[in-house]
Each structure stands twice: as structure tokens, then as C-alpha cells.
Amino acid sequence: MAKSGGRKVVKPVAAAAVTLGTIASIWWFALKPRRKAKAIAIAVETFDALASERGESGKIWASVLKSAIKRRKPDFTESYYGFKAFGNLLEEAQLRGLLEVGRDESRRRAEDFLLWAQILLSGYRCAKINQVLASWHKAPYGAGGLSGDLAAMYRAAVDTRKTLYAQGLIGQPQMYVAHAISLVRYARRRLLTFARHRPGAFGAKSRH
């Protein structure tokens, strides 16, 4: 940029760059609604295909739906179509009356398990940070909170493994072995919880 007589003179190259940038921005925002509509159409088509394969029109997890979309279109990313997250895409589809989106309260008992399993089994690298990021008091497992209902926790874990199998992240033998191990852990936790509530059981002594 040069100055002449107190006035700013923009170089032709810089002016052209600004113009092209403006045109590109206008073009992007003009096509954004079309991109969103195309992404929603892809999600709806994939949902219908999954429902047809299963012979039902019941619930399909969002993670399963996205995995199916990625299998059909490996380069699919919701951000390219103007959505910040896949959940926003589903919410937009619901507003348009094309999909019905809901939340399963039972999934909240194993949502971290599902998330980390999907990350690791998809080939992404993870690392353990040897640093305290938060501190809180947690009652013994099964004493309260989400783990207070051991049966619900067990069912959520089983459902999570079934989801991982449906996504193709684990095989059927792996799923059944994990089910067996989980059942043993569940039985052990039930016994420990029973012992905790029954002083004197399993060798525990009362202080009184």
C-alpha cells in the first residue's frame, strides 16, 4: 500500500485479492443452505437404508448413523456442509420434520465408555496425562450416583458393546467375551455392595 497526497492508494494485486475474497464469501454463504440440505438428505437416506436393513423403523444411535454415512461417503464431514457438529445436523433435520431426534437416559451411564472405545477402536492415538485436572469426592462404586443402580450400569455396558459391534469396531467373538467378563464383574460388584451394607459379612467386622 502506498500513500499519495495524504490519500491511501491500494495496489491492484491487493485490491484484486480483497475483491476475490469478498466474492468467495458471498458465494459460500449463498450455497450454505444448499449444502445443509444436501447433508440432511444424506443423513435421511442413510437412516432409511439402516432401518430397511434391520427390518424396522426404530431408534438408531447417532453414532451408528454417522458411521454408516462415513462408510458410504468416506470424505463426509458435517463442517463442510455448514454444521458445527453432527448433532446440529440432526437437530436441523428434526426441525424440518425429516427425522425424530431424542435422548436415551440409559446411555448417560456409559457415554464415556462408548466415546473412548470409539476413539481407540477407530485407530486414533490417546495418551495419559499425569496431571491432576480436577478433584472431587466419589463414593464407593455402587453406593450412589450413576453407579448406584448396578443393574442399569450393566445393561448400559452391554448396550454399548452391541453398538460397537453394529459399527463394525469389534467382532462378534470379542463382544461375547467382553459380555462374559462384564457379567463376572457385575456379579462381583453385587457381592461387594451387599457386603458393604451388611457389616460382618464376608469377614467384615463391626466397630461396635
Steps between C-alpha positions, in 0.01 A plus 500: 500500500638845404403851606452788256399848611374374834275245333543124513549326169436126500717295270311321220606154626377571853177644366444193286562272799247690710245483219550130447473439876172690511362308202605170656329589828179596322513178295559289812208648694275484194566126465490423874125424508545260207791328673297459817206358306732252327652386832155450648395302193805275542415442868135420424588264214753319718251475787239348268757253366595390854136466600432293188799272571376441854143453387373762739465875541606516864769707662848515353785652698649819357846343515378200299339730244816707459716187465266374229524834318881487520496151349290622209686830467849476659570870441181614679545771764211698641711817515531501120121522478480786748436317827719537807418150621311193381243561772421838345434326169254263666327785682457685170353185344257476790394864458421420138291201607726247330641320805395462860786556740493402865726415789522167678554559871647152542787593267629762745622220726753387240551800273869537594556128443346523153691818408845372597435157351404659168810720505741216579340240275492747209880514509550836665788541744436589863734594780478505876572839657670467838346817630211568734236686298215477751434379851175375649366255754360178359313251709592128467382339178132415529442718806344789311496712188467338157661182630238476775290282271738215419250321278450812286878546475539140385223534239655825371839330459341209309317747275825688438678185385208418271532848352873452442423169327233664282755764402746231397754605762505160675425148381234266632750282694645810666154619595404168662831473689452856626142414602626203704768707675247775567256251653771374739586859599132578551455198729812598698376856545162375618672287763724785613205738522305243699796456736532876542141524617525194726767551771657171602443337161796367305735552791408864568492589867275748675668778697235485770 
